Amino acid sequence: MIATAPPGGAYRTDLAAAAVASLDEDGLDTTGAGYTPVEVHLNPGGE
């Protein structure tokens, strides 16, 4: 069990935010706004 709170630099989101910003700049959908479900047919026995 962790007895004390971690120091301020132990948790950071700047790397993930920079990655998402870079993907946004490249015109990629990072929010799922363009998601459309795909219909999947399951066959008995996996065939």
Secondary structure, DSSP 8 states (H G I E B T S, - for coil): ---S---GGGS--HHHHHHHHHHHHTT--SSSTT---------GGG-
